[in-house]
Amino acid sequence: MDLATLIGIVVAFVAIMASTVMEGGNPAAIIAPPALLLVFVGTFGVAMACGTMADMITSLKAVKNALLTKAHTADGTVGAVMELAERARREGLLSLEEAVKSVNDPFLKKGIEMAVDGTDPDELRDILEAEISAVRQRGKASSQLFESMGGFAPTLGIIGTVLGLVHVLENLSEPDKLGHLIAGAFLATLWGVLSANVFWLPIASKLKRITEIDCHHMEIVLEGVLSVQAGSNPRIIEQKLLSLLGTAPEKSDLEQAA
């Protein structure tokens, strides 16, 4: 479980509250229901209007992934492909029909099953690349709602401040209330900027990052499956996958594998 985003949001929010206290303010003073209603509900409504209902549902379901998802590990991916490659090298590609049942990665499992079934390498690549593209598109749709909320929240906050200042002008005949009313008016701007930069934009960025990691993982699996299907040397496959991970293969290892 990757808690980086959740911890980061909590740390940022605590820092804001702590700075308020250090400056002599009262954190409870910034909890203004009208400002919160306008900024949070209004921002969500405007952002929802930018897409479809399906996009909104996808984005909301993705929040759990943004906060708690565990990224794929490179070692696990390369290790699983290597085990299959070594078995295929020893016993033939058809021997993987039984071995693939214990594979936990659904994308790797699907690729090996198609390879064992005799799918043409070019068709196999096209099918798996299409699935990677679909994952990338879903990830883009998931992050779009929160990107929109991050863009609209400050503007909704300004609208709330303008509405508050209109109320201030209505009460100029009561100077003793002006300070409280002006402070309340600016709370909407505070929450608009705060929510955009502490909540919505970080979540959008995390969803993009998760999509990048997932697609990179799938691209590595794709190359591994095609190499296994081609009957390549397991050591060559390992070096190829490590290169895709950013680990440059050693020349001596390649020569030994050859």
C-alpha positions as CSV (number, residue, x, y, z in Angstrom):
1,M,0.0,0.0,0.0
2,D,1.4,3.4,-1.1
3,L,0.4,6.0,1.4
4,A,2.5,8.8,0.0
5,T,-0.4,10.9,-1.3
6,L,-2.5,10.5,1.8
7,I,0.4,11.3,4.1
8,G,1.4,14.2,2.0
9,I,-2.1,15.8,2.1
10,V,-2.3,15.3,5.9
11,V,1.2,16.8,6.4
12,A,0.3,19.8,4.2
13,F,-3.0,20.4,6.0
14,V,-1.4,20.1,9.4
15,A,1.3,22.6,8.4
16,I,-1.4,25.1,7.4
17,M,-3.3,24.6,10.7
18,A,-0.1,24.8,12.7
19,S,1.0,28.0,11.0
20,T,-2.4,29.5,11.8
21,V,-2.0,28.7,15.5
22,M,1.6,30.1,15.5
23,E,0.3,33.4,14.1
24,G,-2.2,33.6,16.9
25,G,-5.2,32.6,14.9
26,N,-7.8,30.0,15.7
27,P,-8.1,27.1,13.3
28,A,-11.8,26.8,14.0
29,A,-12.3,30.3,12.7
30,I,-11.6,29.2,9.1
31,I,-14.3,26.5,9.2
32,A,-17.0,28.5,7.5
33,P,-19.9,26.4,6.2
34,P,-21.0,28.9,3.5
35,A,-17.5,29.1,2.1
36,L,-17.0,25.3,2.3
37,L,-20.4,24.7,0.6
38,L,-19.7,27.1,-2.2
39,V,-16.1,26.0,-2.9
40,F,-16.4,22.2,-2.5
41,V,-19.9,21.5,-3.8
42,G,-19.7,24.3,-6.4
43,T,-16.3,23.1,-7.7
44,F,-17.5,19.5,-7.9
45,G,-20.6,20.6,-9.8
46,V,-18.7,22.7,-12.3
47,A,-16.1,20.1,-12.9
48,M,-18.8,17.4,-13.4
49,A,-20.3,19.6,-16.0
50,C,-17.1,19.4,-18.0
51,G,-17.4,15.6,-18.6
52,T,-19.9,12.7,-18.8
53,M,-21.5,10.9,-15.9
54,A,-19.4,7.9,-16.7
55,D,-16.2,10.0,-16.4
56,M,-17.3,11.2,-13.0
57,I,-18.0,7.7,-11.7
58,T,-14.6,6.5,-13.0
59,S,-12.9,9.4,-11.4
60,L,-14.5,8.9,-8.0
61,K,-13.7,5.2,-8.1
62,A,-10.1,6.1,-8.8
63,V,-9.7,8.2,-5.6
64,K,-9.0,5.0,-3.6
65,N,-6.3,4.1,-6.1
66,A,-4.8,7.6,-5.7
67,L,-4.6,7.4,-1.9
68,L,-4.0,3.7,-1.2
69,T,-2.8,1.9,-4.4
70,K,0.4,-0.1,-4.4
71,A,2.5,0.4,-7.5
72,H,3.8,-2.6,-9.5
73,T,7.3,-3.6,-8.5
74,A,9.8,-4.0,-11.3
75,D,11.6,-6.9,-9.6
76,G,8.3,-8.8,-9.4
77,T,7.6,-8.2,-13.1
78,V,11.0,-9.2,-14.4
79,G,11.2,-12.2,-12.0
80,A,7.8,-13.6,-13.2
81,V,8.8,-13.2,-16.9
82,M,12.2,-14.9,-16.2
83,E,10.6,-17.9,-14.6
84,L,8.3,-18.4,-17.6
85,A,11.2,-17.8,-20.0
86,E,13.4,-20.4,-18.3
87,R,10.6,-23.0,-18.3
88,A,9.8,-22.3,-21.9
89,R,13.5,-22.7,-22.7
90,R,13.7,-26.1,-21.0
91,E,10.3,-27.6,-21.8
92,G,8.9,-25.7,-24.7
93,L,6.3,-22.9,-25.0
94,L,3.4,-25.3,-24.6
95,S,4.6,-26.2,-21.1
96,L,3.6,-22.7,-19.9
97,E,-0.1,-23.6,-20.3
98,E,0.0,-25.1,-16.8
99,A,2.5,-22.7,-15.3
100,V,0.5,-19.6,-16.3
101,K,-2.3,-20.6,-14.0
102,S,-0.2,-19.5,-11.0
103,V,0.6,-16.1,-12.5
104,N,-1.1,-13.3,-10.5
105,D,-0.6,-10.5,-13.1
106,P,-3.7,-10.6,-15.3
107,F,-1.9,-8.8,-18.2
108,L,1.1,-11.2,-18.1
109,K,-1.3,-14.2,-17.8
110,K,-3.3,-13.0,-20.8
111,G,-0.2,-12.5,-22.9
112,I,1.3,-15.9,-22.2
113,E,-2.1,-17.7,-22.8
114,M,-2.4,-16.0,-26.2
115,A,1.2,-16.9,-27.0
116,V,0.7,-20.6,-26.0
117,D,-2.5,-20.6,-28.1
118,G,-0.3,-19.8,-31.1
119,T,-1.4,-16.2,-31.7
120,D,0.7,-14.5,-34.4
121,P,3.4,-12.3,-32.8
122,D,2.3,-9.2,-34.7
123,E,-1.4,-9.8,-33.7
124,L,-0.3,-10.4,-30.1
125,R,1.6,-7.1,-30.0
126,D,-1.4,-5.2,-31.5
127,I,-3.8,-6.7,-29.0
128,L,-1.6,-6.0,-26.0
129,E,-0.7,-2.5,-27.2
130,A,-4.4,-1.8,-27.6
131,E,-5.0,-2.8,-24.0
132,I,-2.2,-0.6,-22.9
133,S,-3.7,2.3,-24.8
134,A,-7.1,1.7,-23.2
135,V,-5.5,1.8,-19.7
136,R,-3.8,5.1,-20.6
137,Q,-7.1,6.6,-21.8
138,R,-8.9,5.4,-18.6
139,G,-6.2,7.0,-16.5
140,K,-6.5,10.3,-18.4
141,A,-10.3,10.3,-17.8
142,S,-9.8,9.5,-14.1
143,S,-7.5,12.4,-13.5
144,Q,-9.5,14.9,-15.6
145,L,-12.2,15.5,-13.0
146,F,-9.6,16.4,-10.3
147,E,-7.6,18.6,-12.7
148,S,-10.8,20.5,-13.5
149,M,-11.6,20.9,-9.8
150,G,-8.1,22.2,-9.2
151,G,-8.6,24.7,-11.9
152,F,-12.1,25.8,-10.9
153,A,-11.7,25.9,-7.1
154,P,-9.7,29.1,-6.8
155,T,-12.2,30.9,-9.1
156,L,-15.2,29.6,-7.1
157,G,-13.3,30.9,-4.0
158,I,-13.1,34.4,-5.6
159,I,-16.8,34.3,-6.4
160,G,-17.5,33.5,-2.8
161,T,-15.3,36.4,-1.7
162,V,-17.1,38.8,-4.0
163,L,-20.5,37.6,-2.7
164,G,-19.1,38.1,0.8
165,L,-17.9,41.6,0.0
166,V,-21.3,42.5,-1.4
167,H,-22.7,41.5,2.0
168,V,-20.1,43.7,3.6
169,L,-21.3,46.7,1.6
170,E,-24.8,46.1,2.7
171,N,-23.7,46.5,6.3
172,L,-21.6,49.7,6.1
173,S,-23.9,51.3,8.6
174,E,-22.7,48.9,11.2
175,P,-18.9,49.4,11.4
176,D,-18.5,47.0,14.4
177,K,-19.5,44.1,12.1
178,L,-17.3,44.9,9.2
179,G,-14.1,43.2,10.4
180,H,-15.9,39.9,11.0
181,L,-17.7,40.1,7.7
182,I,-14.6,41.0,5.6
183,A,-12.7,38.1,7.2
184,G,-15.5,35.7,6.4
185,A,-15.6,36.9,2.8
186,F,-12.0,36.0,2.3
187,L,-12.4,32.5,3.7
188,A,-13.9,31.4,0.4
189,T,-10.7,32.4,-1.5
190,L,-8.7,30.7,1.2
191,W,-10.5,27.4,0.8
192,G,-10.5,27.7,-3.0
193,V,-6.8,28.0,-3.2
194,L,-6.2,25.5,-0.4
195,S,-8.4,22.8,-1.8
196,A,-6.9,23.1,-5.3
197,N,-3.3,22.9,-4.2
198,V,-3.7,20.5,-1.2
199,F,-6.4,18.1,-2.4
200,W,-7.4,18.2,-6.1
201,L,-4.2,18.8,-8.0
202,P,-2.1,16.3,-5.9
203,I,-4.8,13.6,-6.5
204,A,-4.9,14.4,-10.2
205,S,-1.1,14.1,-10.4
206,K,-1.1,10.9,-8.4
207,L,-3.6,9.3,-10.8
208,K,-1.4,10.3,-13.7
209,R,1.6,8.8,-12.1
210,I,-0.3,5.6,-11.4
211,T,-1.3,5.4,-15.0
212,E,2.4,5.9,-16.1
213,I,3.6,3.2,-13.8
214,D,0.8,0.8,-14.9
215,C,1.5,1.4,-18.6
216,H,5.2,1.1,-18.2
217,H,4.7,-2.2,-16.3
218,M,2.5,-3.4,-19.1
219,E,5.0,-2.4,-21.8
220,I,7.7,-4.4,-20.0
221,V,5.3,-7.4,-19.8
222,L,4.6,-7.0,-23.5
223,E,8.2,-7.2,-24.5
224,G,8.8,-10.1,-22.1
225,V,5.9,-12.1,-23.5
226,L,7.0,-11.5,-27.1
227,S,10.5,-12.5,-26.2
228,V,9.3,-15.7,-24.5
229,Q,7.2,-16.5,-27.5
230,A,10.2,-16.0,-29.8
231,G,12.2,-18.5,-27.6
232,S,14.9,-15.9,-26.7
233,N,17.7,-16.7,-24.3
234,P,16.4,-16.0,-20.7
235,R,19.5,-13.9,-19.9
236,I,18.9,-11.8,-23.0
237,I,15.3,-11.3,-22.0
238,E,16.4,-10.3,-18.5
239,Q,18.9,-7.7,-19.9
240,K,16.3,-6.4,-22.3
241,L,13.7,-5.9,-19.5
242,L,16.2,-4.3,-17.2
243,S,17.1,-1.9,-20.0
244,L,13.4,-0.9,-20.2
245,L,13.5,-0.3,-16.5
246,G,16.5,2.1,-16.9
247,T,19.1,-0.4,-15.7
248,A,21.7,-0.6,-18.5
249,P,22.8,-4.1,-19.3
250,E,26.5,-5.0,-18.8
251,K,28.4,-5.9,-21.9
252,S,30.0,-8.9,-20.3
253,D,26.6,-10.3,-19.4
254,L,25.3,-9.9,-22.9
255,E,28.4,-11.7,-24.3
256,Q,28.0,-14.5,-21.7
257,A,24.3,-14.9,-22.6
258,A,25.1,-15.0,-26.3
